[in-house]
Amino acid sequence: IEIMLNAANLNFIAFWRYSENPAIMHGPLFVLFAIAVAAAEVAVGLALVIAVYRHFKTVDLENLDTLKEQ
């Protein structure tokens, strides 16, 4: 999914560069927004992994098959 997002970002930059009015910064602004959203996704995922590790002392999926307290 990240590769598709980066390909879309590359297309936004390319179409912005060869548009009629490149002074309007819609392409680069959208790319910056998409990069910020991707960074937020990574931060949330890392926070979830850290929370699971702190609670269960492992991130092995075989040991995380229950939701009840241990």
Sequence and secondary structure as in RCSB ss.txt:
>XXXX:A:sequence
IEIMLNAANLNFIAFWRYSENPAIMHGPLFVLFAIAVAAAEVAVGLALVIAVYRHFKTVDLENLDTLKEQ
>XXXX:A:secstr
 HHHHHHHHHHHHHHHHTSS TTS HHHHHHHHHHHHHHHHHHHHHHHHHHHHHHHS   GGG    S  
